[in-house]
Amino acid sequence: MSSSNEYCLFTTPEPYKLAPTPKDLTAEEYRALTVEWAAAEGRYDEVVIKHEGWKATKAKEARAEKLRLKEEAHAAKLEALRQQELEKERLWLEEEEKEWL
């Protein structure tokens, strides 16, 4: 049995490519081949879904890390400002003390 059917190799929006099919397939062999291809496409879909989940998780982790670093930088800046204020107050107290003496 000769088949002139054309099958797509990919389920992605890539350019259409013909899947190689043997020329002399019996009906049973054809059914087995289509079942095998359907299973392969199912596995591919599962892998794509897992990969999308992995990408989403990595994006969340990256956003969380960016936020954590931003918060650390903000806390360091506040600490530096607090230290500057303490230093100004200490210098002012020293000047006041010198004036009284």
C-alpha positions as a printed Julia matrix, in Angstrom:
101×3 Matrix{Float64}:
  0.0    0.0    0.0
  1.53   3.25  -1.1
  0.72   6.36   0.92
  0.83   9.9   -0.38
 -0.23  11.39   2.95
  1.98  14.14   4.33
  2.7   14.36   8.03
  4.2   17.19  10.0
  7.32  16.38  12.03
  6.73  19.08  14.66
  3.86  20.47  16.67
  5.64  23.81  16.91
  5.08  26.73  14.53
  8.25  25.88  12.59
  8.12  25.61   8.81
  6.22  22.56   7.62
  8.45  19.54   6.98
  7.33  16.2    5.68
  7.78  13.24   7.97
  9.44  10.3    6.26
  6.98   7.48   5.73
  7.81   4.14   4.15
  6.16   3.53   0.79
  4.77   0.04   1.43
  2.92   0.31   4.75
  0.14  -2.06   5.65
 -2.9   -0.71   7.48
 -1.7   -2.3   10.72
  1.8   -0.84  10.34
  0.28   2.55   9.55
 -1.85   2.43  12.72
  1.17   1.42  14.8
  3.22   4.23  13.27
  0.54   6.85  13.96
  0.18   5.62  17.55
  3.94   5.89  17.98
  3.98   9.42  16.54
  1.06  10.47  18.74
  2.89   9.15  21.8
  6.04  11.02  20.79
  4.05  14.24  20.35
  2.46  13.67  23.77
  5.87  13.25  25.38
  7.08  16.38  23.58
  4.09  18.35  24.9
  4.83  17.12  28.44
  8.45  18.2   28.15
  7.43  21.62  26.82
  5.0   22.09  29.72
  7.69  21.1   32.23
 10.16  23.47  30.58
  7.66  26.34  30.71
  7.15  25.64  34.42
 10.91  25.58  34.96
 11.29  28.9   33.13
  8.53  30.47  35.23
 10.18  29.22  38.43
 13.56  30.58  37.36
 11.98  33.95  36.5
 10.33  34.1   39.95
 13.63  33.22  41.61
 15.44  35.91  39.61
 12.83  38.53  40.56
 13.04  37.5   44.22
 16.85  37.72  44.15
 16.71  41.13  42.47
 14.27  42.37  45.12
 16.44  40.95  47.92
 19.53  42.7   46.55
 17.6   45.94  46.19
 16.41  45.69  49.8
 19.96  44.97  50.99
 21.28  47.99  49.1
 18.53  50.16  50.58
 19.3   48.89  54.09
 23.02  49.56  53.58
 22.25  53.08  52.36
 20.04  53.74  55.4
 22.75  52.43  57.71
 25.32  54.72  56.07
 23.0   57.71  56.49
 22.41  56.78  60.13
 26.15  56.56  60.71
 26.61  59.99  59.1
 23.96  61.47  61.37
 25.6   59.9   64.43
 28.98  61.28  63.35
 27.49  64.77  62.85
 25.87  64.6   66.28
 29.13  63.43  67.87
 31.06  66.29  66.25
 28.41  68.79  67.31
 28.57  67.51  70.9
 32.37  67.8   70.88
 32.12  71.41  69.67
 29.53  72.21  72.34
 31.77  70.65  74.96
 34.74  72.76  73.8
 32.63  75.92  73.96
 31.67  75.2   77.56
 35.27  74.64  78.58
